[in-house]
Amino acid sequence: MSLQISERGRQMPASPIRKLAPLADAAKKRGVRVLHLNIGQPDLETPAPMRRRLATAPSVLAYTPSGGTAECVASLQQYYRGHGLSLEANEIIVTTGGSEALLFALTACAGPGDEALVVEPFYTNYMAFATMAGVRLVPLRARAEDGFHLPPIEEWTRALTPRTRLVLLCNPNNPTGTVYRRDEVEAVAAFCRANGLFLVADEVYRELAYDGAKATSALDVEGAEELVVVTDSLSKRYSACGIRLGCLATRNRQVWDASLRMAQGRLSPPGLAQLVALGTSELGPDYEQELVKEYQRRRDVLYEGLSRLPGVFLLKPEGAFYFIARFPIGDSEDFASWLLSDFSHEGATVMVAPAPGFYATPGLGRDEVRIAYVLNEEDLEASVRVLAHALPAYRRARGLGAIEPARAAAEAR
Amino acid sequence: MSLQISERGRQMPASPIRKLAPLADAAKKRGVRVLHLNIGQPDLETPAPMRRRLATAPSVLAYTPSGGTAECVASLQQYYRGHGLSLEANEIIVTTGGSEALLFALTACAGPGDEALVVEPFYTNYMAFATMAGVRLVPLRARAEDGFHLPPIEEWTRALTPRTRLVLLCNPNNPTGTVYRRDEVEAVAAFCRANGLFLVADEVYRELAYDGAKATSALDVEGAEELVVVTDSLSKRYSACGIRLGCLATRNRQVWDASLRMAQGRLSPPGLAQLVALGTSELGPDYEQELVKEYQRRRDVLYEGLSRLPGVFLLKPEGAFYFIARFPIGDSEDFASWLLSDFSHEGATVMVAPAPGFYATPGLGRDEVRIAYVLNEEDLEASVRVLAHALPAYRRARGLGAIEPARAAAEAR
């Protein structure tokens, strides 16, 4: 007999960034500075009060309770209260990053062969968790022209099958930067309630809404208590991606209980990370405001810079620290490789994430890239200069001709 | 429509210890000292050179590479070399504890509905990972009279079906404390090779073999390179259960690659834990020897104490820090509850894990308990005194009558 790995093992998607990494390494070896617009790893320091907690580590680094220490759960309750969300301790489970919360939520709410509706483009790793859980992601298309806001409810209804079990919604959205309006979130919740679906809401970027807007948590939708499962993470809001700490929050007893049993299986979430999390209680009330201001400034730099470039199209991003931009290129995979292998300006180039990796539907996103703005303003300005020169150079290199001014003007609005 | 969680969500097993926890808490509230023989959380300090690494934490606690930092992978290679096992960097993936390594291994090697052969009694959380992965565990019974060594190969062959994909072997064994002989490990590997099965070997207790014995790693079996997937953890050998760091080690390219893609989905293993792991390189060559000596002393205290008690049966445990003992009780679940709720001696009682939670076959293990010896010698001696009084008292309380001296003598060997 031959030794074969499992079908799902074969189907596990590779990171769409992965194949670009060797090209980035090669560019760096050639002495080219690579400006990373491709990843959501903020350059900001993890707040010192959080890091200081490491000095309180005990001499036996022991298992913690499977659902998290009482202190860590309490600190999360305090955080949610600050956002007007009241959660009991037994409505929260501390997880190893938002990633594990997503895996628990999908596994608890759907079985092998079941379907989850998700708006595309979507966070590329949803596909990995869905493959592990054996759940099929059914995409509903959002469009750049609508600022990637939700498609009309009729489209959701058309996508329903007897296997549909849940809607997976990321708000504020990675990769589009869209912040769904309250009426959109309520409409999705009503759709879920009407059709017996769970609403799994990934709210990792909760506070990152700009221009005075505020993201609506699915936990804040009246009448949706039974169906909402929020997955959350400390990674982005505290620039602490590497500690791997997040949580699952739900008022649905069955989902909470099944998730706790999964949590017991893997014994406990990381203990040191839970210590670090306790430091969040020392952060002043202005911490989040300053964070939002910082990212809003960065968004402004990139949005204003890029939207001036001929042939580039994007509406003003509303939240998170990503957006999807349409570039005057035929093939974003080729463009991203070319940037790393064949181009530099002022000794620098940029690394972007080709958008096809964020779509489930083959062929979509070929003229789009995802941009993350987690660099400082100076580097973002340098990135705009690089792209301003790169776009026409790429079109020349690939024989695409000049960008028509009329089309450029129309697209740039 | 009604909102139902998934079938596997319902089937996720609860921790068999969980229902005893409130009873232990109540006993403590009554002022009774509870000696925990029920959990594998060592009381030893995490080595200081490891904890000191926390002072080197960077100011941005960033994602690490999905398969672990180069330094962390190198420290694991160094550890394996110390055990005569040569592994390349691209044969290791750093995971969030041994738990995640097990989930990756099961998911990569088997699909929903596929079967894994496992010797029972087995580590109870295997059931949780199997349920998450949709894999059915098919138990082969090991017996106390054989010191829980492996059943003959004919029984393995009889258990084969067209859905069998792998053997899951824990060596040294939790919960039985058995260390399989080299010929046993080689026979299982040959069985796997002959039948196109993976051999997933959980070797978390690798160094904990007593009386001069040495556990045989599946990585050290010639000709089995393609089929062996080792899951490992720093938890037990460095008394660092709470950091959640382990690894998957395999020379099978497909399994490694699928596991790395799963690792990419969840972004990275805990960064602080990887820092802590680097401190293992500072531990002297005698660290492991001292560790083995310490646990061997503890085993001796418990084994000598318990095997003298009338009606108690166990062969001398060979490794790890657990064993399964047969007690003269009708129902170990009831006995474990009774110890916490209705008994104390010298102001103390013991908490044990009823063995049925470690069997997949209903009805097995009812007169057995799993004992962990992770307490200091004084506490272990106190535990023996408690049990010496508890066993006859329990029999009286349940009307089981006195233990027949003949049976007792025969069983105690």
Contacts between the chains, C-beta under 8 A, distances in Angstrom:
chain1	res1	chain2	res2	distance
A	1	B	195	6.2
A	1	B	196	2.7
A	2	B	196	6.1
A	3	B	196	5.5
A	3	B	197	7.8
A	3	B	198	6.8
A	3	B	226	5.9
A	3	B	227	5.9
A	3	B	252	7.5
A	4	B	196	8.0
A	5	B	108	5.3
A	5	B	109	6.2
A	5	B	252	7.9
A	5	B	254	4.6
A	5	B	255	5.8
A	5	B	258	5.5
A	6	B	107	6.9
A	6	B	108	6.2
A	6	B	109	6.2
A	6	B	110	5.5
A	6	B	111	4.2
A	6	B	114	7.2
A	6	B	165	7.4
A	6	B	258	7.9
A	7	B	111	5.3
A	8	B	107	6.5
A	8	B	111	5.9
A	8	B	112	8.0
A	9	B	107	6.6
A	9	B	108	4.1
A	9	B	109	7.2
A	9	B	254	7.2
A	9	B	255	7.3
A	9	B	258	3.7
A	10	B	254	7.9
A	10	B	258	7.0
A	12	B	258	5.4
A	12	B	261	4.0
A	12	B	262	5.8
A	12	B	265	7.3
A	13	B	261	6.6
A	13	B	265	7.8
A	14	B	261	5.4
A	14	B	264	6.9
A	15	B	66	7.5
A	15	B	261	7.5
A	15	B	264	4.3
A	18	B	264	6.8
A	39	B	63	7.9
A	41	B	62	5.4
A	41	B	63	5.4
A	42	B	60	7.6
A	43	B	60	6.8
A	44	B	60	7.1
A	45	B	59	4.5
A	45	B	60	5.6
A	46	B	59	6.7
A	46	B	60	6.0
A	46	B	61	4.5
A	51	B	57	6.3
A	51	B	59	7.0
A	51	B	61	7.2
A	54	B	54	4.7
A	54	B	55	7.9
A	54	B	57	6.0
A	54	B	272	7.3
A	55	B	54	7.9
A	57	B	51	6.3
A	57	B	54	6.0
A	59	B	45	4.5
A	59	B	46	6.7
A	59	B	51	7.0
A	60	B	42	7.5
A	60	B	43	6.8
A	60	B	44	7.1
A	60	B	45	5.7
A	60	B	46	6.0
A	60	B	239	6.3
A	61	B	46	4.5
A	61	B	51	7.2
A	61	B	239	7.5
A	61	B	240	4.7
A	61	B	241	7.1
A	61	B	242	4.5
A	61	B	243	5.2
A	61	B	276	7.3
A	62	B	41	5.4
A	62	B	241	5.7
A	62	B	242	4.9
A	63	B	39	7.9
A	63	B	41	5.4
A	63	B	241	4.6
A	63	B	242	5.3
A	64	B	242	5.8
A	66	B	15	7.5
A	96	B	96	5.2
A	96	B	100	8.0
A	96	B	244	6.9
A	96	B	266	7.6
A	96	B	270	7.3
A	97	B	266	6.6
A	97	B	267	6.7
A	99	B	265	7.0
A	99	B	266	3.9
A	99	B	267	6.0
A	100	B	266	6.9
A	103	B	266	7.6
A	107	B	6	6.9
A	107	B	8	6.5
A	107	B	9	6.6
A	107	B	132	5.9
A	108	B	5	5.3
A	108	B	6	6.2
A	108	B	9	4.1
A	109	B	5	6.2
A	109	B	6	6.2
A	109	B	9	7.2
A	110	B	6	5.5
A	111	B	6	4.2
A	111	B	7	5.3
A	111	B	8	5.9
A	112	B	8	8.0
A	112	B	112	4.5
A	112	B	134	5.7
A	114	B	6	7.2
A	125	B	264	7.7
A	125	B	265	4.9
A	125	B	266	7.6
A	125	B	267	7.3
A	127	B	265	8.0
A	128	B	261	7.0
A	128	B	262	6.7
A	128	B	264	7.0
A	128	B	265	2.7
A	128	B	266	7.6
A	129	B	265	6.1
A	132	B	107	5.9
A	132	B	262	6.4
A	132	B	265	7.1
A	134	B	112	5.7
A	134	B	134	6.4
A	165	B	6	7.5
A	195	B	1	6.3
A	196	B	1	2.7
A	196	B	2	6.1
A	196	B	3	5.5
A	197	B	3	7.8
A	198	B	3	6.8
A	226	B	3	5.9
A	227	B	3	6.0
A	239	B	60	6.3
A	239	B	61	7.5
A	240	B	61	4.7
A	241	B	61	7.1
A	241	B	62	5.7
A	241	B	63	4.5
A	241	B	267	7.3
A	241	B	268	7.7
A	242	B	61	4.5
A	242	B	62	4.9
A	242	B	63	5.3
A	242	B	64	5.8
A	242	B	268	6.4
A	242	B	270	7.4
A	242	B	271	3.2
A	242	B	272	7.4
A	243	B	61	5.2
A	243	B	270	6.6
A	243	B	271	6.4
A	243	B	272	6.1
A	244	B	96	6.9
A	244	B	267	7.9
A	244	B	268	6.9
A	244	B	269	7.2
A	244	B	270	4.6
A	244	B	271	7.4
A	252	B	3	7.6
A	252	B	5	7.9
A	254	B	4	8.0
A	254	B	5	4.6
A	254	B	9	7.2
A	254	B	10	7.9
A	255	B	5	5.8
A	255	B	9	7.3
A	258	B	5	5.6
A	258	B	6	7.9
A	258	B	9	3.7
A	258	B	10	7.0
A	258	B	12	5.4
A	261	B	12	4.0
A	261	B	13	6.6
A	261	B	14	5.3
A	261	B	15	7.6
A	261	B	128	7.0
A	262	B	12	5.8
A	262	B	128	6.7
A	262	B	132	6.4
A	264	B	14	6.9
A	264	B	15	4.3
A	264	B	18	6.8
A	264	B	125	7.7
A	264	B	128	7.0
A	265	B	12	7.3
A	265	B	13	7.8
A	265	B	99	7.0
A	265	B	125	4.9
A	265	B	127	8.0
A	265	B	128	2.7
A	265	B	129	6.1
A	265	B	131	8.0
A	265	B	132	7.1
A	266	B	96	7.6
A	266	B	97	6.6
A	266	B	99	3.9
A	266	B	100	6.9
A	266	B	103	7.6
A	266	B	125	7.6
A	266	B	128	7.6
A	267	B	97	6.7
A	267	B	99	6.0
A	267	B	125	7.3
A	267	B	241	7.3
A	267	B	244	7.9
A	268	B	241	7.7
A	268	B	242	6.4
A	268	B	244	7.0
A	269	B	244	7.2
A	270	B	96	7.3
A	270	B	242	7.4
A	270	B	243	6.6
A	270	B	244	4.6
A	270	B	270	4.4
A	270	B	272	7.3
A	270	B	273	6.3
A	271	B	242	3.2
A	271	B	243	6.4
A	271	B	244	7.4
A	272	B	54	7.3
A	272	B	242	7.4
A	272	B	243	6.1
A	272	B	270	7.3
A	272	B	272	4.3
A	272	B	273	6.7
A	272	B	276	7.5
A	273	B	270	6.3
A	273	B	272	6.7
A	276	B	61	7.3
A	276	B	272	7.5
